């Protein structure tokens, strides 16, 4: 027993010393759920950098309604199973709102968990249409939807004068949704034909077999709706085959690594539809933010989705400030009804009843010979 | 018809790489009856080490592309081989007498450990091999466009496989490995240093996996820390297809799997490519439960 006491009390004292202060309710906790590991880890890590920076900003300016803001991040690994665990963990940590996450299928796995716990969720990269068609009261997103993206993609294909289009997706809910959305719009258009429509397996290295098959249908443009790692490989292997068909991508191909993977020569001329890049944002808020980010991390933000996560964080903190409360129902009501033209990093932000962002966001970009993304007029 | 042959070459190139990785699974299984799930990550380590050595030592500038890559390959193989031995010493050796399931769990743990270590060292974003180290020539054979590098990849894997086969069949050490695979207890009684044999196996298998990693890096240009998972899974399938524990089986299984995938994608459906490959695997296992060239009875894992 003596031995027990000798061990137990020092341990108890130690644990009291190390544990956070008991009255830690003085902070406003905002969760971040993002892919910190896994195939999209670079996205998630940048999301965290953005949120840390913005939180520090608020805290150094006196906090939010007199309280410090604390960002609690959880890793979803870009995997739906992992994400539901991360979401469950976040709900136990007293967060008011959760920012994230990137992929639509990952977000979808967590929507109900947050909704049941009445926690606000603001997705930053999940563009699949059905996410906001479920009537969830606490779900918002700062990124646009795939029907708008599909419309812009289809119009661009038509405008560039392509007649026979091959569409490839990767079977994720985002890519498949965008692919069928665009296919539907293209079929209705006069003089445009979809000659090929199929899914590839993401995560592989060799897409020669697929490209050979697509080539046999002799399309005059390919539209790939998946993510940048595969898009880069497709571009590279297409060029190695000596095939110079125009190639277009959805907004998940918007990442500097695309050019790294494909190489400048193969990436040249690649079109993609995307929300504007951080460097092309011309609001004063954005310029100020990019400058601060540059100073803190030594480079400009790479990913628009990380910036959109920042916007998610900013609308939530704005709502908390305006309503002077952390009651999620009040915050949700404010975001739905009262927020009007909030100056976000990526432009003006308002939400409709479904929690979707209002307004046109998408632009068309093309890669030039130096591998830079150039905004098309 | 032209498309058929084009797809065949696509499949052969992928299959050659599957085969090289499959050899690592099959050798370890042959001797230890253990599926080394960390093998896919040793493959990733190979591709990252190749990248680091290539960019830091500028071998191809000093020695020309051919000898530069050759020396690079030797260095990568030795280093990954050493990692393989360390893996065995740390993760498997202490469990040699434990139930086999413990070692499998340890293998899965080692896989996660390697993957995250690579991520922490190199970061999560993609890494790219410098371009134009290898001449990007395209050879025209009977109207088929075959990139030179694809022929080289296939050739290199075949040469390595033949070298391994000769080594296993003709040398004393090879005989010792075969003996240990046959019956460890009896091999010990015959004076074979079974622990030494295991060490050699854990050197050769990972070394070949590392070489495959280097080839994937050179050929596809892009590496990231999760790439070992899919390649590992496919190579494991290839090893089962050919008969796990059997070295020619791994070679045949790898090449066959690559070709089935390419032709399945070409003539049936791209999205069903993997399903087709696994369907073929199931059919072959129904007819030949030990795989195409397997002799021993397959044991459950």
Boltz contact constraints between the chains, C-beta under 6 A:
constraints:
  - contact:
      token1: [A, 39]
      token2: [B, 226]
      max_distance: 6.0
  - contact:
      token1: [A, 41]
      token2: [B, 124]
      max_distance: 6.0
  - contact:
      token1: [A, 42]
      token2: [B, 124]
      max_distance: 6.0
  - contact:
      token1: [A, 42]
      token2: [B, 125]
      max_distance: 6.0
  - contact:
      token1: [A, 198]
      token2: [B, 270]
      max_distance: 6.0
  - contact:
      token1: [A, 198]
      token2: [B, 271]
      max_distance: 6.0
  - contact:
      token1: [A, 199]
      token2: [B, 271]
      max_distance: 6.0
  - contact:
      token1: [A, 200]
      token2: [B, 270]
      max_distance: 6.0
  - contact:
      token1: [A, 203]
      token2: [B, 230]
      max_distance: 6.0
  - contact:
      token1: [A, 204]
      token2: [B, 230]
      max_distance: 6.0
  - contact:
      token1: [A, 205]
      token2: [B, 216]
      max_distance: 6.0
  - contact:
      token1: [A, 205]
      token2: [B, 220]
      max_distance: 6.0
  - contact:
      token1: [A, 206]
      token2: [B, 14]
      max_distance: 6.0
  - contact:
      token1: [A, 208]
      token2: [B, 10]
      max_distance: 6.0
  - contact:
      token1: [A, 209]
      token2: [B, 7]
      max_distance: 6.0
  - contact:
      token1: [A, 209]
      token2: [B, 10]
      max_distance: 6.0
  - contact:
      token1: [A, 209]
      token2: [B, 262]
      max_distance: 6.0
  - contact:
      token1: [A, 209]
      token2: [B, 265]
      max_distance: 6.0
  - contact:
      token1: [A, 210]
      token2: [B, 265]
      max_distance: 6.0
  - contact:
      token1: [A, 210]
      token2: [B, 270]
      max_distance: 6.0
  - contact:
      token1: [A, 212]
      token2: [B, 6]
      max_distance: 6.0
  - contact:
      token1: [A, 212]
      token2: [B, 7]
      max_distance: 6.0
  - contact:
      token1: [A, 213]
      token2: [B, 266]
      max_distance: 6.0
  - contact:
      token1: [A, 216]
      token2: [B, 3]
      max_distance: 6.0
  - contact:
      token1: [A, 240]
      token2: [B, 147]
      max_distance: 6.0
  - contact:
      token1: [A, 242]
      token2: [B, 145]
      max_distance: 6.0
  - contact:
      token1: [A, 257]
      token2: [B, 125]
      max_distance: 6.0
  - contact:
      token1: [A, 257]
      token2: [B, 126]
      max_distance: 6.0
  - contact:
      token1: [A, 260]
      token2: [B, 128]
      max_distance: 6.0
  - contact:
      token1: [A, 261]
      token2: [B, 126]
      max_distance: 6.0
  - contact:
      token1: [A, 261]
      token2: [B, 222]
      max_distance: 6.0
  - contact:
      token1: [A, 263]
      token2: [B, 131]
      max_distance: 6.0
